[in-house]
């Protein structure tokens, strides 16, 4: 292995992998007291708690978090692609104002946004509902999707679509066979970012969900407050697994797209 590659892999491991070592040690620890550098005893009590004692609650939180993140990512793409296309390809009056409005949920503290929308959601009967939580997640996720797709369409050539139409392509094929393949890396990045952002939402889910929408972050925070560090560490590892899978899948997709682009 070349020295440069070895240094790069070592740096990645130190910055990314090293922080997870304490989680692994805590998740398998039975006794770990100060000033011991390593656990005094190891076992599977934390994982027994997750998969046996509290399996229904943890599994329910995992499924709820996954559904919320997936639906938020899909809806964000459905709304963000047309908006990003319009901002990237066209100049119109009020464009700067629209950009500012999309930026506000990003620069304003999430607590202020969630508390400000909470009263509206109560009046609309959206609190403590699945779609209410999806909407509050979209408040934070949609601007990122729009800005990513906007950047993609900045380098997009619409004349390719005109050529496809002149060759007999219909509108549906134009979208699925011309536009989407060309902006697929941007779609992948925005979908991944939206999924991860929604997956990790705690405060907004707690405020709008009212404690009835039990997601994995909410369960994780309650376990951290309980003081049971081994169980909290094990749930943290479970929380990371879908994120790691999504990152690997997106890296594979982006890598193949990059190779096709080079060829």
RAHU-V301107 format. One record per residue. N is the residue number from 1. RES is the residue in one letter. SS is DSSP state (H for helix, E for strand, - for the rest). PSI is psi in whole degrees, 0 to 359 (NA if undefined). D_LAST is the distance of its C-alpha to the last C-alpha in Angstrom with 1 decimal. Layout:
BEGIN
n->(N;N)
res->(RES;RES)
ss->(SS;SS)
psi->(PSI;PSI)
d_last->(D_LAST;D_LAST)
END
This chain:
BEGIN
n->(1;2;3;4;5;6;7;8;9;10;11;12;13;14;15;16;17;18;19;20;21;22;23;24;25;26;27;28;29;30;31;32;33;34;35;36;37;38;39;40;41;42;43;44;45;46;47;48;49;50;51;52;53;54;55;56;57;58;59;60;61;62;63;64;65;66;67;68;69;70;71;72;73;74;75;76;77;78;79;80;81;82;83;84;85;86;87;88;89;90;91;92;93;94;95;96;97;98;99;100;101;102;103;104;105;106;107;108;109;110;111;112;113;114;115;116;117;118;119;120;121;122;123;124;125;126;127;128;129;130;131;132;133;134;135;136;137;138;139;140;141;142;143;144;145;146;147;148;149;150;151;152;153;154;155;156;157;158;159;160;161;162;163;164;165;166;167;168;169;170;171;172;173;174;175;176;177;178;179;180;181;182;183;184;185;186;187;188;189;190;191;192;193;194;195;196;197;198;199;200;201;202;203;204;205;206;207;208;209;210;211;212;213;214;215;216;217;218;219;220;221;222;223;224;225;226;227;228;229;230;231;232;233;234;235;236;237;238;239;240;241;242;243;244;245;246;247;248;249;250;251;252;253;254;255;256;257;258;259;260;261;262;263)
res->(X;X;X;X;X;X;X;X;X;X;X;X;X;X;X;X;X;X;X;X;X;X;X;X;X;X;X;X;X;X;X;X;X;X;X;X;X;X;X;X;X;X;X;X;X;X;X;X;X;X;X;X;X;X;X;X;X;X;X;X;X;X;X;X;X;X;X;X;X;X;X;X;X;X;X;X;X;X;X;X;X;X;X;X;X;X;X;X;X;X;X;X;X;X;X;X;X;X;X;X;X;X;X;X;X;X;X;X;X;X;X;X;X;X;X;X;X;X;X;X;X;X;X;X;X;X;X;X;X;X;X;X;X;X;X;X;X;X;X;X;X;X;X;X;X;X;X;X;X;X;X;X;X;X;X;X;X;X;X;X;X;X;X;X;X;X;X;X;X;X;X;X;X;X;X;X;X;X;X;X;X;X;X;X;X;X;X;X;X;X;X;X;X;X;X;X;X;X;X;X;X;X;X;X;X;X;X;X;X;X;X;X;X;X;X;X;X;X;X;X;X;X;X;X;X;X;X;X;X;X;X;X;X;X;X;X;X;X;X;X;X;X;X;X;X;X;X;X;X;X;X;X;X;X;X;X;X;X;X;X;X;X;X)
ss->(-;-;H;H;H;H;H;H;H;H;H;H;H;H;H;H;H;H;H;H;H;H;H;H;H;H;H;-;E;E;E;-;-;-;-;-;-;-;-;-;E;E;-;-;H;H;H;H;H;H;H;H;H;-;H;H;H;H;H;H;H;H;H;H;H;H;H;H;H;H;H;H;H;H;H;H;H;H;H;H;H;H;H;H;H;H;H;H;H;-;-;-;-;-;H;H;H;H;H;H;H;H;H;H;H;H;H;-;-;H;H;H;H;H;H;H;H;H;H;H;H;H;H;-;-;-;-;-;-;H;H;H;H;H;H;H;H;H;H;H;H;H;H;H;H;H;H;H;H;H;H;H;H;H;-;-;-;-;H;H;H;H;H;H;H;H;-;-;-;-;H;H;H;H;H;H;H;H;H;H;H;H;-;H;H;H;H;H;H;H;H;H;H;H;H;H;H;H;H;-;-;-;H;H;H;H;H;H;H;-;-;-;-;-;-;H;H;H;H;H;H;H;H;H;H;H;-;-;H;H;H;H;H;H;H;H;H;H;H;H;H;H;H;H;H;H;H;H;H;H;H;H;H;H;H;H;H;H;H;H;H;H;-)
psi->(136;147;320;317;322;318;320;313;321;318;319;318;318;316;330;313;327;319;341;347;314;325;317;315;317;321;332;5;145;321;124;102;150;138;26;133;333;160;144;338;147;154;185;25;319;318;330;322;318;312;354;295;311;33;320;319;314;316;320;318;322;315;317;316;317;318;316;314;319;313;319;318;319;312;321;322;318;325;327;328;310;320;317;324;315;319;329;331;339;149;129;161;138;9;320;324;318;318;318;319;322;334;332;313;342;319;337;138;136;326;319;319;313;317;324;324;347;316;318;317;326;315;330;5;38;351;150;29;159;312;333;318;322;318;319;327;321;329;324;331;322;318;321;318;316;316;323;312;325;314;324;315;347;327;16;137;105;347;336;322;321;321;320;320;322;339;8;11;135;175;319;314;328;321;311;329;346;299;308;313;328;331;15;318;320;321;318;314;313;322;317;314;317;317;312;321;317;320;325;3;129;303;313;323;320;320;310;323;341;21;354;333;91;103;170;319;321;316;323;316;322;323;324;323;335;341;1;88;320;316;318;321;320;318;325;319;320;325;330;330;307;326;316;318;317;320;318;320;317;322;322;317;314;326;317;321;321;319;317;323;322;319;NA)
d_last->(26.2;25.6;28.2;25.8;24.1;27.6;28.9;26.1;26.8;30.5;30.3;28.4;31.0;33.9;32.9;31.6;33.2;36.6;38.0;37.7;39.9;43.2;42.2;41.8;45.1;46.9;45.7;47.2;50.2;53.8;55.6;54.2;56.8;57.0;57.1;55.2;51.8;50.6;51.8;55.2;54.4;51.4;51.2;49.4;51.8;49.1;46.8;49.9;50.8;47.3;47.0;50.7;53.1;51.0;48.3;48.9;48.7;45.6;43.8;44.9;43.6;40.3;39.9;41.2;38.7;35.8;37.0;37.6;34.2;32.3;34.4;34.2;30.4;30.3;32.9;31.4;28.1;30.1;32.0;29.5;26.7;29.2;30.8;27.6;26.4;29.9;29.9;26.5;26.8;30.6;33.4;36.8;40.1;40.5;36.8;37.9;40.5;38.1;35.8;38.9;40.0;36.6;36.9;40.5;39.8;37.5;40.0;43.1;44.1;43.3;46.9;48.1;45.7;46.6;50.3;50.2;48.6;50.8;53.8;51.8;50.4;53.9;55.2;52.3;52.9;49.4;50.5;50.3;47.9;44.4;43.3;45.1;43.1;39.9;41.0;41.8;38.5;36.8;38.8;36.9;33.5;33.0;32.9;30.0;28.0;28.9;27.9;24.5;23.8;25.5;23.0;20.0;21.8;22.6;19.1;19.0;19.5;22.2;22.1;19.3;21.9;24.5;22.4;22.0;25.8;26.6;24.9;27.2;25.3;27.9;28.1;27.3;24.1;23.2;23.3;21.8;19.1;18.2;19.4;19.1;15.4;14.7;17.1;16.6;15.9;19.1;21.0;20.2;21.4;24.4;25.3;25.3;27.3;29.7;30.2;31.0;33.2;35.2;35.3;37.0;39.5;43.0;45.4;44.4;44.4;47.8;49.3;48.2;48.2;51.7;51.3;51.0;47.2;46.9;43.3;42.2;42.4;46.0;47.0;45.4;47.4;50.6;50.1;49.6;52.8;54.6;54.3;52.9;50.1;49.0;48.5;46.8;44.4;43.7;43.0;40.8;38.6;38.6;37.6;34.6;33.2;31.7;30.2;28.6;27.2;25.9;24.2;22.6;21.4;19.9;18.2;16.7;15.5;14.2;12.4;10.6;9.9;8.7;6.3;5.1;5.5;3.8;0.0)
END
